[in-house]
Amino acid sequence: MGDIVNKLFGGVDDSAQKGTMRQNDMSREYIQQQYGQARNDISSAYNPMSQALSGGFGSAMDAYNQAAPRQLDAMSQGNFGAQQQIMAGLPAFQAALMGQPVDMGSVFQPQRIAYDPAMFQRQLPQTPQYSPQGASQPQREQFNPLGGGY
């Protein structure tokens, strides 16, 4: 008798609700599939990225190791030159304190610091090219649960 009453007076039509639930399930499944694909892409990118990062850090350390001794040498030459200037200036200070004429030409004798400019000619490594696994495979048609196609 329930079917007859529903047909005469109308019943609850839950077909739209069931369709929406099916669509939600399909959407969840599609999202889960895309999540797995993204995770695989990220995992395949980790090793080349890690190697590039390590290589870049190693190259930076090599460049620093080549430049550091030259920098320390230039700093030491500068320190030695400063000490010589102080020592050379002491007689001028003494002469000035005693009221005698000061010969500044004998005090300041500029000296050039020697360095090797070849350290600036270093060739840095090229950036590695990344291509995710499966990028060479043709893109297959994907199902869009929200309607339409890609």
N, CA, C and O atoms as a GROMACS GRO file, in nm:
protein
  600
    1MET      N    1   0.081  -0.118   0.000
    1MET     CA    2   0.000   0.000   0.000
    1MET      C    3   0.086   0.126   0.000
    1MET      O    4   0.041   0.231  -0.044
    2GLY      N    5   0.209   0.116   0.048
    2GLY     CA    6   0.297   0.231   0.053
    2GLY      C    7   0.327   0.285  -0.085
    2GLY      O    8   0.331   0.407  -0.103
    3ASP      N    9   0.349   0.196  -0.183
    3ASP     CA   10   0.379   0.243  -0.319
    3ASP      C   11   0.260   0.316  -0.380
    3ASP      O   12   0.277   0.415  -0.450
    4ILE      N   13   0.140   0.266  -0.354
    4ILE     CA   14   0.020   0.329  -0.411
    4ILE      C   15  -0.001   0.467  -0.350
    4ILE      O   16  -0.033   0.562  -0.420
    5VAL      N   17   0.018   0.478  -0.220
    5VAL     CA   18   0.002   0.608  -0.152
    5VAL      C   19   0.107   0.706  -0.203
    5VAL      O   20   0.077   0.822  -0.228
    6ASN      N   21   0.231   0.659  -0.219
    6ASN     CA   22   0.338   0.746  -0.269
    6ASN      C   23   0.310   0.793  -0.410
    6ASN      O   24   0.336   0.908  -0.444
    7LYS      N   25   0.254   0.703  -0.495
    7LYS     CA   26   0.225   0.741  -0.632
    7LYS      C   27   0.109   0.838  -0.639
    7LYS      O   28   0.109   0.928  -0.723
    8LEU      N   29   0.009   0.821  -0.551
    8LEU     CA   30  -0.107   0.911  -0.553
    8LEU      C   31  -0.076   1.047  -0.491
    8LEU      O   32  -0.107   1.151  -0.548
    9PHE      N   33  -0.015   1.044  -0.375
    9PHE     CA   34   0.006   1.169  -0.301
    9PHE      C   35   0.149   1.222  -0.312
    9PHE      O   36   0.178   1.331  -0.262
   10GLY      N   37   0.235   1.149  -0.373
   10GLY     CA   38   0.375   1.192  -0.384
   10GLY      C   39   0.455   1.148  -0.263
   10GLY      O   40   0.405   1.150  -0.151
   11GLY      N   41   0.571   1.110  -0.285
   11GLY     CA   42   0.657   1.065  -0.175
   11GLY      C   43   0.786   1.145  -0.177
   11GLY      O   44   0.797   1.245  -0.248
   12VAL      N   45   0.878   1.100  -0.102
   12VAL     CA   46   1.008   1.167  -0.096
   12VAL      C   47   1.092   1.116  -0.213
   12VAL      O   48   1.120   0.997  -0.224
   13ASP      N   49   1.130   1.208  -0.300
   13ASP     CA   50   1.216   1.173  -0.413
   13ASP      C   51   1.361   1.199  -0.372
   13ASP      O   52   1.405   1.314  -0.364
   14ASP      N   53   1.435   1.092  -0.345
   14ASP     CA   54   1.573   1.107  -0.300
   14ASP      C   55   1.674   1.074  -0.410
   14ASP      O   56   1.791   1.049  -0.380
   15SER      N   57   1.632   1.074  -0.534
   15SER     CA   58   1.724   1.042  -0.644
   15SER      C   59   1.832   1.150  -0.659
   15SER      O   60   1.947   1.118  -0.690
   16ALA      N   61   1.797   1.275  -0.638
   16ALA     CA   62   1.897   1.382  -0.646
   16ALA      C   63   2.000   1.368  -0.534
   16ALA      O   64   2.119   1.390  -0.555
   17GLN      N   65   1.952   1.330  -0.417
   17GLN     CA   66   2.043   1.311  -0.305
   17GLN      C   67   2.138   1.194  -0.333
   17GLN      O   68   2.258   1.203  -0.306
   18LYS      N   69   2.084   1.085  -0.386
   18LYS     CA   70   2.167   0.970  -0.419
   18LYS      C   71   2.268   1.005  -0.528
   18LYS      O   72   2.383   0.961  -0.523
   19GLY      N   73   2.226   1.084  -0.626
   19GLY     CA   74   2.318   1.128  -0.732
   19GLY      C   75   2.430   1.213  -0.676
   19GLY      O   76   2.545   1.200  -0.716
   20THR      N   77   2.395   1.301  -0.584
   20THR     CA   78   2.495   1.387  -0.521
   20THR      C   79   2.593   1.304  -0.440
   20THR      O   80   2.713   1.331  -0.440
   21MET      N   81   2.543   1.205  -0.371
   21MET     CA   82   2.630   1.118  -0.292
   21MET      C   83   2.725   1.040  -0.382
   21MET      O   84   2.843   1.025  -0.351
   22ARG      N   85   2.673   0.990  -0.496
   22ARG     CA   86   2.759   0.920  -0.592
   22ARG      C   87   2.866   1.016  -0.646
   22ARG      O   88   2.983   0.980  -0.659
   23GLN      N   89   2.823   1.138  -0.679
   23GLN     CA   90   2.917   1.238  -0.731
   23GLN      C   91   3.024   1.271  -0.627
   23GLN      O   92   3.142   1.286  -0.661
   24ASN      N   93   2.985   1.281  -0.500
   24ASN     CA   94   3.082   1.308  -0.392
   24ASN      C   95   3.181   1.193  -0.378
   24ASN      O   96   3.301   1.216  -0.360
   25ASP      N   97   3.132   1.070  -0.388
   25ASP     CA   98   3.221   0.954  -0.380
   25ASP      C   99   3.321   0.955  -0.495
   25ASP      O  100   3.440   0.930  -0.476
   26MET      N  101   3.271   0.985  -0.616
   26MET     CA  102   3.360   0.991  -0.733
   26MET      C  103   3.461   1.104  -0.717
   26MET      O  104   3.578   1.089  -0.754
   27SER      N  105   3.418   1.217  -0.662
   27SER     CA  106   3.510   1.329  -0.640
   27SER      C  107   3.618   1.291  -0.539
   27SER      O  108   3.735   1.321  -0.560
   28ARG      N  109   3.578   1.225  -0.430
   28ARG     CA  110   3.676   1.180  -0.330
   28ARG      C  111   3.777   1.084  -0.391
   28ARG      O  112   3.897   1.094  -0.365
   29GLU      N  113   3.728   0.991  -0.472
   29GLU     CA  114   3.816   0.895  -0.536
   29GLU      C  115   3.914   0.966  -0.631
   29GLU      O  116   4.032   0.933  -0.635
   30TYR      N  117   3.863   1.062  -0.706
   30TYR     CA  118   3.948   1.138  -0.800
   30TYR      C  119   4.054   1.218  -0.723
   30TYR      O  120   4.170   1.220  -0.764
   31ILE      N  121   4.015   1.282  -0.615
   31ILE     CA  122   4.110   1.359  -0.534
   31ILE      C  123   4.216   1.268  -0.475
   31ILE      O  124   4.334   1.303  -0.472
   32GLN      N  125   4.176   1.150  -0.428
   32GLN     CA  126   4.271   1.055  -0.372
   32GLN      C  127   4.369   1.009  -0.479
   32GLN      O  128   4.489   0.995  -0.452
   33GLN      N  129   4.320   0.985  -0.601
   33GLN     CA  130   4.407   0.944  -0.712
   33GLN      C  131   4.507   1.056  -0.744
   33GLN      O  132   4.626   1.029  -0.764
   34GLN      N  133   4.461   1.180  -0.750
   34GLN     CA  134   4.550   1.292  -0.780
   34GLN      C  135   4.650   1.315  -0.668
   34GLN      O  136   4.764   1.353  -0.692
   35TYR      N  137   4.606   1.291  -0.545
   35TYR     CA  138   4.696   1.302  -0.430
   35TYR      C  139   4.810   1.201  -0.443
   35TYR      O  140   4.926   1.234  -0.420
   36GLY      N  141   4.777   1.078  -0.480
   36GLY     CA  142   4.880   0.975  -0.501
   36GLY      C  143   4.975   1.014  -0.612
   36GLY      O  144   5.096   0.994  -0.600
   37GLN      N  145   4.923   1.068  -0.721
   37GLN     CA  146   5.007   1.112  -0.833
   37GLN      C  147   5.101   1.224  -0.789
   37GLN      O  148   5.219   1.223  -0.822
   38ALA      N  149   5.048   1.320  -0.716
   38ALA     CA  150   5.130   1.432  -0.668
   38ALA      C  151   5.239   1.382  -0.574
   38ALA      O  152   5.353   1.428  -0.579
   39ARG      N  153   5.203   1.288  -0.489
   39ARG     CA  154   5.301   1.233  -0.396
   39ARG      C  155   5.413   1.162  -0.472
   39ARG      O  156   5.530   1.175  -0.436
   40ASN      N  157   5.378   1.088  -0.576
   40ASN     CA  158   5.480   1.021  -0.658
   40ASN      C  159   5.569   1.123  -0.728
   40ASN      O  160   5.690   1.104  -0.735
   41ASP      N  161   5.510   1.230  -0.780
   41ASP     CA  162   5.589   1.334  -0.847
   41ASP      C  163   5.688   1.398  -0.751
   41ASP      O  164   5.804   1.421  -0.785
   42ILE      N  165   5.640   1.427  -0.630
   42ILE     CA  166   5.727   1.490  -0.530
   42ILE      C  167   5.838   1.394  -0.488
   42ILE      O  168   5.954   1.434  -0.473
   43SER      N  169   5.802   1.267  -0.470
   43SER     CA  170   5.903   1.168  -0.432
   43SER      C  171   6.009   1.152  -0.539
   43SER      O  172   6.128   1.137  -0.508
   44SER      N  173   5.968   1.154  -0.665
   44SER     CA  174   6.065   1.139  -0.773
   44SER      C  175   6.153   1.263  -0.786
   44SER      O  176   6.264   1.254  -0.839
   45ALA      N  177   6.106   1.377  -0.739
   45ALA     CA  178   6.184   1.500  -0.749
   45ALA      C  179   6.282   1.515  -0.633
   45ALA      O  180   6.375   1.595  -0.641
   46TYR      N  181   6.261   1.441  -0.525
   46TYR     CA  182   6.343   1.461  -0.406
   46TYR      C  183   6.490   1.430  -0.430
   46TYR      O  184   6.576   1.510  -0.395
   47ASN      N  185   6.520   1.315  -0.490
   47ASN     CA  186   6.659   1.276  -0.508
   47ASN      C  187   6.736   1.373  -0.597
   47ASN      O  188   6.844   1.416  -0.557
   48PRO      N  189   6.685   1.411  -0.717
   48PRO     CA  190   6.760   1.510  -0.796
   48PRO      C  191   6.774   1.644  -0.724
   48PRO      O  192   6.877   1.710  -0.734
   49MET      N  193   6.668   1.684  -0.651
   49MET     CA  194   6.675   1.811  -0.579
   49MET      C  195   6.780   1.804  -0.469
   49MET      O  196   6.856   1.899  -0.449
   50SER      N  197   6.785   1.692  -0.399
   50SER     CA  198   6.884   1.674  -0.293
   50SER      C  199   7.025   1.676  -0.350
   50SER      O  200   7.116   1.735  -0.291
   51GLN      N  201   7.045   1.609  -0.465
   51GLN     CA  202   7.177   1.609  -0.527
   51GLN      C  203   7.216   1.749  -0.573
   51GLN      O  204   7.332   1.790  -0.558
   52ALA      N  205   7.121   1.823  -0.630
   52ALA     CA  206   7.151   1.960  -0.675
   52ALA      C  207   7.186   2.049  -0.556
   52ALA      O  208   7.277   2.131  -0.564
   53LEU      N  209   7.112   2.031  -0.446
   53LEU     CA  210   7.138   2.111  -0.326
   53LEU      C  211   7.277   2.080  -0.270
   53LEU      O  212   7.352   2.171  -0.235
   54SER      N  213   7.310   1.951  -0.262
   54SER     CA  214   7.443   1.912  -0.212
   54SER      C  215   7.552   1.961  -0.305
   54SER      O  216   7.656   2.009  -0.260
   55GLY      N  217   7.529   1.948  -0.436
   55GLY     CA  218   7.629   1.996  -0.533
   55GLY      C  219   7.650   2.145  -0.524
   55GLY      O  220   7.763   2.193  -0.531
   56GLY      N  221   7.541   2.220  -0.508
   56GLY     CA  222   7.553   2.365  -0.495
   56GLY      C  223   7.626   2.405  -0.368
   56GLY      O  224   7.708   2.496  -0.369
   57PHE      N  225   7.596   2.335  -0.259
   57PHE     CA  226   7.664   2.365  -0.134
   57PHE      C  227   7.812   2.332  -0.145
   57PHE      O  228   7.897   2.407  -0.098
   58GLY      N  229   7.843   2.219  -0.209
   58GLY     CA  230   7.983   2.181  -0.228
   58GLY      C  231   8.058   2.282  -0.314
   58GLY      O  232   8.172   2.316  -0.285
   59SER      N  233   7.993   2.329  -0.420
   59SER     CA  234   8.056   2.430  -0.507
   59SER      C  235   8.079   2.560  -0.432
   59SER      O  236   8.182   2.626  -0.448
   60ALA      N  237   7.982   2.598  -0.349
   60ALA     CA  238   7.998   2.720  -0.270
   60ALA      C  239   8.114   2.706  -0.172
   60ALA      O  240   8.191   2.800  -0.153
   61MET      N  241   8.126   2.588  -0.111
   61MET     CA  242   8.238   2.567  -0.019
   61MET      C  243   8.372   2.568  -0.094
   61MET      O  244   8.472   2.620  -0.042
   62ASP      N  245   8.374   2.512  -0.215
   62ASP     CA  246   8.497   2.516  -0.295
   62ASP      C  247   8.537   2.660  -0.326
   62ASP      O  248   8.653   2.698  -0.313
   63ALA      N  249   8.438   2.741  -0.368
   63ALA     CA  250   8.466   2.881  -0.399
   63ALA      C  251   8.516   2.955  -0.275
   63ALA      O  252   8.610   3.034  -0.283
   64TYR      N  253   8.453   2.928  -0.160
   64TYR     CA  254   8.495   2.993  -0.036
   64TYR      C  255   8.636   2.948   0.002
   64TYR      O  256   8.719   3.030   0.041
   65ASN      N  257   8.663   2.817  -0.012
   65ASN     CA  258   8.796   2.766   0.024
   65ASN      C  259   8.904   2.824  -0.066
   65ASN      O  260   9.018   2.842  -0.022
   66GLN      N  261   8.871   2.853  -0.191
   66GLN     CA  262   8.970   2.914  -0.279
   66GLN      C  263   8.990   3.062  -0.247
   66GLN      O  264   9.100   3.114  -0.261
   67ALA      N  265   8.885   3.129  -0.203
   67ALA     CA  266   8.893   3.273  -0.178
   67ALA      C  267   8.945   3.305  -0.038
   67ALA      O  268   9.010   3.407  -0.019
   68ALA      N  269   8.918   3.220   0.059
   68ALA     CA  270   8.955   3.250   0.197
   68ALA      C  271   9.104   3.273   0.216
   68ALA      O  272   9.140   3.371   0.282
   69PRO      N  273   9.194   3.189   0.165
   69PRO     CA  274   9.336   3.216   0.186
   69PRO      C  275   9.380   3.349   0.126
   69PRO      O  276   9.463   3.420   0.184
   70ARG      N  277   9.325   3.382   0.011
   70ARG     CA  278   9.361   3.510  -0.052
   70ARG      C  279   9.308   3.628   0.031
   70ARG      O  280   9.376   3.730   0.045
   71GLN      N  281   9.189   3.612   0.084
   71GLN     CA  282   9.134   3.719   0.168
   71GLN      C  283   9.219   3.737   0.294
   71GLN      O  284   9.250   3.849   0.334
   72LEU      N  285   9.256   3.625   0.357
   72LEU     CA  286   9.338   3.633   0.477
   72LEU      C  287   9.475   3.692   0.446
   72LEU      O  288   9.530   3.769   0.525
   73ASP      N  289   9.530   3.657   0.329
   73ASP     CA  290   9.660   3.712   0.289
   73ASP      C  291   9.650   3.863   0.268
   73ASP      O  292   9.736   3.937   0.314
   74ALA      N  293   9.546   3.908   0.200
   74ALA     CA  294   9.528   4.053   0.178
   74ALA      C  295   9.508   4.125   0.312
   74ALA      O  296   9.560   4.234   0.332
   75MET      N  297   9.432   4.063   0.403
   75MET     CA  298   9.410   4.125   0.533
   75MET      C  299   9.542   4.132   0.611
   75MET      O  300   9.570   4.233   0.677
   76SER      N  301   9.620   4.027   0.604
   76SER     CA  302   9.747   4.027   0.674
   76SER      C  303   9.842   4.130   0.615
   76SER      O  304   9.915   4.196   0.689
   77GLN      N  305   9.843   4.143   0.481
   77GLN     CA  306   9.926   4.246   0.418
   77GLN      C  307   9.881   4.385   0.462
   77GLN      O  308   9.964   4.472   0.489
   78GLY      N  309   9.751   4.404   0.470
   78GLY     CA  310   9.699   4.534   0.514
   78GLY      C  311   9.737   4.563   0.657
   78GLY      O  312   9.772   4.677   0.690
   79ASN      N  313   9.731   4.462   0.743
   79ASN     CA  314   9.766   4.480   0.884
   79ASN      C  315   9.915   4.512   0.896
   79ASN      O  316   9.955   4.602   0.970
   80PHE      N  317   9.996   4.440   0.822
   80PHE     CA  318  10.140   4.465   0.823
   80PHE      C  319  10.169   4.606   0.773
   80PHE      O  320  10.252   4.677   0.830
   81GLY      N  321  10.100   4.647   0.666
   81GLY     CA  322  10.119   4.783   0.613
   81GLY      C  323  10.078   4.889   0.714
   81GLY      O  324  10.144   4.993   0.726
   82ALA      N  325   9.970   4.864   0.787
   82ALA     CA  326   9.924   4.961   0.889
   82ALA      C  327  10.029   4.974   1.000
   82ALA      O  328  10.058   5.084   1.046
   83GLN      N  329  10.085   4.861   1.041
   83GLN     CA  330  10.189   4.866   1.145
   83GLN      C  331  10.311   4.943   1.096
   83GLN      O  332  10.371   5.021   1.171
   84GLN      N  333  10.348   4.921   0.969
   84GLN     CA  334  10.462   4.994   0.914
   84GLN      C  335  10.433   5.143   0.911
   84GLN      O  336  10.522   5.224   0.941
   85GLN      N  337  10.313   5.182   0.876
   85GLN     CA  338  10.278   5.324   0.871
   85GLN      C  339  10.283   5.386   1.010
   85GLN      O  340  10.330   5.499   1.026
   86ILE      N  341  10.236   5.314   1.108
   86ILE     CA  342  10.242   5.367   1.246
   86ILE      C  343  10.388   5.386   1.288
   86ILE      O  344  10.426   5.488   1.344
   87MET      N  345  10.470   5.284   1.258
   87MET     CA  346  10.612   5.295   1.294
   87MET      C  347  10.681   5.408   1.217
   87MET      O  348  10.763   5.480   1.273
   88ALA      N  349  10.645   5.423   1.089
   88ALA     CA  350  10.708   5.529   1.009
   88ALA      C  351  10.660   5.667   1.054
   88ALA      O  352  10.731   5.766   1.036
   89GLY      N  353  10.543   5.674   1.112
   89GLY     CA  354  10.489   5.803   1.155
   89GLY      C  355  10.538   5.848   1.291
   89GLY      O  356  10.523   5.965   1.326
   90LEU      N  357  10.597   5.760   1.368
   90LEU     CA  358  10.642   5.798   1.503
   90LEU      C  359  10.744   5.912   1.501
   90LEU      O  360  10.731   6.002   1.583
   91PRO      N  361  10.844   5.913   1.413
   91PRO     CA  362  10.936   6.028   1.411
   91PRO      C  363  10.863   6.158   1.377
   91PRO      O  364  10.899   6.264   1.427
   92ALA      N  365  10.760   6.150   1.291
   92ALA     CA  366  10.685   6.272   1.258
   92ALA      C  367  10.608   6.321   1.380
   92ALA      O  368  10.600   6.442   1.402
   93PHE      N  369  10.551   6.229   1.459
   93PHE     CA  370  10.483   6.269   1.582
   93PHE      C  371  10.581   6.335   1.678
   93PHE      O  372  10.552   6.438   1.739
   94GLN      N  373  10.697   6.274   1.690
   94GLN     CA  374  10.798   6.328   1.780
   94GLN      C  375  10.842   6.468   1.735
   94GLN      O  376  10.857   6.559   1.816
   95ALA      N  377  10.862   6.482   1.601
   95ALA     CA  378  10.904   6.612   1.549
   95ALA      C  379  10.794   6.716   1.573
   95ALA      O  380  10.823   6.830   1.607
   96ALA      N  381  10.669   6.676   1.555
   96ALA     CA  382  10.559   6.770   1.576
   96ALA      C  383  10.550   6.812   1.722
   96ALA      O  384  10.526   6.928   1.752
   97LEU      N  385  10.570   6.716   1.814
   97LEU     CA  386  10.565   6.749   1.957
   97LEU      C  387  10.682   6.839   1.999
   97LEU      O  388  10.668   6.921   2.090
   98MET      N  389  10.794   6.825   1.932
   98MET     CA  390  10.911   6.905   1.964
   98MET      C  391  10.911   7.039   1.892
   98MET      O  392  10.997   7.123   1.915
   99GLY      N  393  10.814   7.058   1.802
   99GLY     CA  394  10.806   7.184   1.730
   99GLY      C  395  10.898   7.190   1.611
   99GLY      O  396  10.925   7.298   1.559
  100GLN      N  397  10.948   7.079   1.566
  100GLN     CA  398  11.036   7.074   1.450
  100GLN      C  399  10.952   7.055   1.324
  100GLN      O  400  10.838   7.008   1.332
  101PRO      N  401  11.006   7.089   1.206
  101PRO     CA  402  10.930   7.068   1.082
  101PRO      C  403  10.908   6.918   1.057
  101PRO      O  404  10.992   6.835   1.088
  102VAL      N  405  10.792   6.887   0.999
  102VAL     CA  406  10.754   6.747   0.972
  102VAL      C  407  10.756   6.725   0.822
  102VAL      O  408  10.695   6.799   0.746
  103ASP      N  409  10.830   6.619   0.780
  103ASP     CA  410  10.836   6.582   0.638
  103ASP      C  411  10.736   6.468   0.617
  103ASP      O  412  10.766   6.353   0.649
  104MET      N  413  10.618   6.499   0.562
  104MET     CA  414  10.513   6.398   0.542
  104MET      C  415  10.546   6.304   0.428
  104MET      O  416  10.493   6.192   0.423
  105GLY      N  417  10.630   6.345   0.335
  105GLY     CA  418  10.665   6.259   0.222
  105GLY      C  419  10.738   6.133   0.264
  105GLY      O  420  10.724   6.029   0.200
  106SER      N  421  10.815   6.142   0.369
  106SER     CA  422  10.889   6.024   0.414
  106SER      C  423  10.800   5.930   0.496
  106SER      O  424  10.833   5.812   0.515
  107VAL      N  425  10.690   5.981   0.545
  107VAL     CA  426  10.602   5.901   0.630
  107VAL      C  427  10.509   5.812   0.547
  107VAL      O  428  10.498   5.693   0.573
  108PHE      N  429  10.443   5.870   0.449
  108PHE     CA  430  10.340   5.797   0.374
  108PHE      C  431  10.394   5.752   0.240
  108PHE      O  432  10.416   5.832   0.149
  109GLN      N  433  10.417   5.624   0.227
  109GLN     CA  434  10.461   5.564   0.103
  109GLN      C  435  10.360   5.454   0.069
  109GLN      O  436  10.368   5.344   0.123
  110PRO      N  437  10.267   5.484  -0.020
  110PRO     CA  438  10.163   5.384  -0.050
  110PRO      C  439  10.221   5.260  -0.115
  110PRO      O  440  10.314   5.268  -0.195
  111GLN      N  441  10.167   5.148  -0.079
  111GLN     CA  442  10.207   5.020  -0.136
  111GLN      C  443  10.081   4.947  -0.183
  111GLN      O  444   9.977   4.949  -0.118
  112ARG      N  445  10.096   4.885  -0.296
  112ARG     CA  446   9.984   4.811  -0.353
  112ARG      C  447   9.981   4.670  -0.293
  112ARG      O  448  10.085   4.606  -0.277
  113ILE      N  449   9.861   4.624  -0.259
  113ILE     CA  450   9.845   4.488  -0.209
  113ILE      C  451   9.835   4.395  -0.330
  113ILE      O  452   9.754   4.418  -0.420
  114ALA      N  453   9.914   4.292  -0.331
  114ALA     CA  454   9.914   4.198  -0.444
  114ALA      C  455   9.808   4.090  -0.421
  114ALA      O  456   9.799   4.033  -0.312
  115TYR      N  457   9.730   4.062  -0.522
  115TYR     CA  458   9.634   3.951  -0.516
  115TYR      C  459   9.623   3.890  -0.655
  115TYR      O  460   9.660   3.951  -0.755
  116ASP      N  461   9.573   3.769  -0.659
  116ASP     CA  462   9.560   3.696  -0.784
  116ASP      C  463   9.416   3.710  -0.834
  116ASP      O  464   9.326   3.654  -0.772
  117PRO      N  465   9.392   3.784  -0.945
  117PRO     CA  466   9.254   3.802  -0.991
  117PRO      C  467   9.194   3.677  -1.053
  117PRO      O  468   9.076   3.677  -1.087
  118ALA      N  469   9.271   3.571  -1.068
  118ALA     CA  470   9.218   3.446  -1.126
  118ALA      C  471   9.109   3.386  -1.037
  118ALA      O  472   9.026   3.309  -1.085
  119MET      N  473   9.109   3.419  -0.908
  119MET     CA  474   9.008   3.362  -0.820
  119MET      C  475   8.868   3.410  -0.857
  119MET      O  476   8.769   3.349  -0.817
  120PHE      N  477   8.858   3.520  -0.932
  120PHE     CA  478   8.726   3.570  -0.972
  120PHE      C  479   8.680   3.511  -1.104
  120PHE      O  480   8.568   3.540  -1.148
  121GLN      N  481   8.762   3.428  -1.168
  121GLN     CA  482   8.730   3.371  -1.297
  121GLN      C  483   8.672   3.230  -1.285
  121GLN      O  484   8.667   3.158  -1.384
  122ARG      N  485   8.631   3.190  -1.169
  122ARG     CA  486   8.580   3.054  -1.147
  122ARG      C  487   8.447   3.034  -1.217
  122ARG      O  488   8.360   3.121  -1.212
  123GLN      N  489   8.432   2.920  -1.282
  123GLN     CA  490   8.306   2.886  -1.351
  123GLN      C  491   8.216   2.812  -1.252
  123GLN      O  492   8.254   2.708  -1.199
  124LEU      N  493   8.098   2.867  -1.228
  124LEU     CA  494   8.004   2.804  -1.136
  124LEU      C  495   7.930   2.691  -1.209
  124LEU      O  496   7.917   2.695  -1.331
  125PRO      N  497   7.883   2.591  -1.136
  125PRO     CA  498   7.815   2.478  -1.201
  125PRO      C  499   7.681   2.520  -1.261
  125PRO      O  500   7.618   2.615  -1.216
  126GLN      N  501   7.640   2.446  -1.364
  126GLN     CA  502   7.512   2.472  -1.428
  126GLN      C  503   7.399   2.416  -1.343
  126GLN      O  504   7.417   2.320  -1.269
  127THR      N  505   7.283   2.478  -1.354
  127THR     CA  506   7.165   2.431  -1.282
  127THR      C  507   7.118   2.300  -1.344
  127THR      O  508   7.101   2.291  -1.465
  128PRO      N  509   7.096   2.196  -1.260
  128PRO     CA  510   7.050   2.069  -1.317
  128PRO      C  511   6.906   2.083  -1.368
  128PRO      O  512   6.825   2.155  -1.312
  129GLN      N  513   6.879   2.012  -1.475
  129GLN     CA  514   6.744   2.012  -1.532
  129GLN      C  515   6.663   1.902  -1.466
  129GLN      O  516   6.712   1.790  -1.447
  130TYR      N  517   6.540   1.931  -1.431
  130TYR     CA  518   6.455   1.834  -1.364
  130TYR      C  519   6.339   1.797  -1.456
  130TYR      O  520   6.275   1.883  -1.515
  131SER      N  521   6.315   1.668  -1.466
  131SER     CA  522   6.195   1.624  -1.535
  131SER      C  523   6.138   1.510  -1.452
  131SER      O  524   6.205   1.410  -1.430
  132PRO      N  525   6.015   1.524  -1.405
  132PRO     CA  526   5.957   1.422  -1.317
  132PRO      C  527   5.940   1.290  -1.389
  132PRO      O  528   5.928   1.285  -1.512
  133GLN      N  529   5.939   1.183  -1.312
  133GLN     CA  530   5.916   1.052  -1.372
  133GLN      C  531   5.779   1.050  -1.436
  133GLN      O  532   5.682   1.100  -1.378
  134GLY      N  533   5.771   0.994  -1.552
  134GLY     CA  534   5.642   0.986  -1.619
  134GLY      C  535   5.613   1.106  -1.706
  134GLY      O  536   5.511   1.108  -1.775
  135ALA      N  537   5.700   1.207  -1.703
  135ALA     CA  538   5.675   1.326  -1.786
  135ALA      C  539   5.692   1.292  -1.933
  135ALA      O  540   5.634   1.357  -2.020
  136SER      N  541   5.775   1.188  -1.961
  136SER     CA  542   5.796   1.152  -2.100
  136SER      C  543   5.680   1.069  -2.154
  136SER      O  544   5.667   1.053  -2.276
  137GLN      N  545   5.597   1.016  -2.066
  137GLN     CA  546   5.483   0.938  -2.109
  137GLN      C  547   5.373   1.031  -2.158
  137GLN      O  548   5.356   1.140  -2.103
  138PRO      N  549   5.298   0.990  -2.260
  138PRO     CA  550   5.190   1.076  -2.306
  138PRO      C  551   5.082   1.088  -2.199
  138PRO      O  552   5.053   0.992  -2.128
  139GLN      N  553   5.024   1.204  -2.190
  139GLN     CA  554   4.919   1.230  -2.092
  139GLN      C  555   4.793   1.155  -2.132
  139GLN      O  556   4.743   1.170  -2.243
  140ARG      N  557   4.743   1.074  -2.040
  140ARG     CA  558   4.620   1.001  -2.072
  140ARG      C  559   4.501   1.088  -2.036
  140ARG      O  560   4.511   1.178  -1.952
  141GLU      N  561   4.390   1.060  -2.098
  141GLU     CA  562   4.270   1.138  -2.072
  141GLU      C  563   4.223   1.110  -1.930
  141GLU      O  564   4.218   0.994  -1.888
  142GLN      N  565   4.188   1.214  -1.858
  142GLN     CA  566   4.147   1.199  -1.720
  142GLN      C  567   3.998   1.224  -1.707
  142GLN      O  568   3.937   1.298  -1.784
  143PHE      N  569   3.942   1.158  -1.607
  143PHE     CA  570   3.800   1.174  -1.581
  143PHE      C  571   3.782   1.289  -1.484
  143PHE      O  572   3.849   1.295  -1.381
  144ASN      N  573   3.694   1.379  -1.515
  144ASN     CA  574   3.663   1.491  -1.428
  144ASN      C  575   3.527   1.466  -1.365
  144ASN      O  576   3.426   1.476  -1.434
  145PRO      N  577   3.522   1.432  -1.234
  145PRO     CA  578   3.394   1.400  -1.171
  145PRO      C  579   3.303   1.520  -1.159
  145PRO      O  580   3.184   1.505  -1.133
  146LEU      N  581   3.355   1.638  -1.179
  146LEU     CA  582   3.272   1.757  -1.165
  146LEU      C  583   3.208   1.795  -1.297
  146LEU      O  584   3.138   1.896  -1.304
  147GLY      N  585   3.228   1.716  -1.399
  147GLY     CA  586   3.165   1.741  -1.528
  147GLY      C  587   3.264   1.801  -1.626
  147GLY      O  588   3.356   1.873  -1.587
  148GLY      N  589   3.245   1.771  -1.752
  148GLY     CA  590   3.334   1.826  -1.854
  148GLY      C  591   3.460   1.745  -1.864
  148GLY      O  592   3.481   1.653  -1.786
  149GLY      N  593   3.543   1.778  -1.956
  149GLY     CA  594   3.669   1.706  -1.975
  149GLY      C  595   3.786   1.803  -1.969
  149GLY      O  596   3.768   1.924  -1.977
  150TYR      N  597   3.901   1.749  -1.957
  150TYR     CA  598   4.022   1.832  -1.953
  150TYR      C  599   4.074   1.848  -2.093
  150TYR      O  600   4.175   1.915  -2.114
   0.00000   0.00000   0.00000
